[in-house]
Amino acid sequence: MYIYIFIFIASLIIGKVLNKLIDNISYSISKCDKKTFSAYIPIICVVAFEILFFKFGLTILLAKAIVMTTILIIISFIDLRHRIIPDFIVALALVSGIIFSILVRASFLDTILGMIAGGGILLLLSFIPNAMGGGDIKLMFAIGAFLGVNRTLWALLLAFLLSSIVSITLIFFKIKGTKDYIPFGPFLALGSFMSMIIFV
């Protein structure tokens, strides 16, 4: 019980830090940007990290999952706010994924195949006009290092499924038009998180 309370408190603190970090990154992108997501990020961190602890326990896999999830949270809110995925965060994700694949003694071939699957599939889809952004391609190339090939494929499937459901719902209720932009990064992030905790 006490460990869950500790995770709760630590998650709130991390969420506050991430909120400040996202604001700083946002300000570096757009000097006049003063929006904040402070009401959401700590809550998301608490829910996500408690789920991860329940799934992985106090293991190196938990550390790996927390690092990946933290990066995905940052990327999601930056993409929602500015419609871009910063290259330096993608680079951080790639390096972290490779390091953790070594630390957990994962198959290096599976790591490489995960990167190829994540980036390659979206690269092919990018040849369809307005179907995919370069940031999304680079993001899944990096996240593939964390997930390996099997969970990367599931992550992509879940991301497309979730984005379709949300997009159709928004259009049906006339919240968005058929030509309005809906960032795909958050769906890739959620699909990756779900894949990590559901599939072995």
Protein Blocks (a to p, Z undefined) as FASTA:
>chain_A
ZZmmmmmmmmmmmmmmmmmmmmmmmmmmmmmbcbdcklmmmmmmmmmmmmmmmmnopafk
lmmmmmmmmmmmmmmmmmmmnopacfklmmmmmmmmmmmmmmnopafklmmmmmmmmmmm
mmmmmmpghkbcfklmmmmmmmmmmnommlmmmmmmmmmmmmmmmmmmmmmnomacfkbc
cdfklmmmmmmmmmmmmpZZ
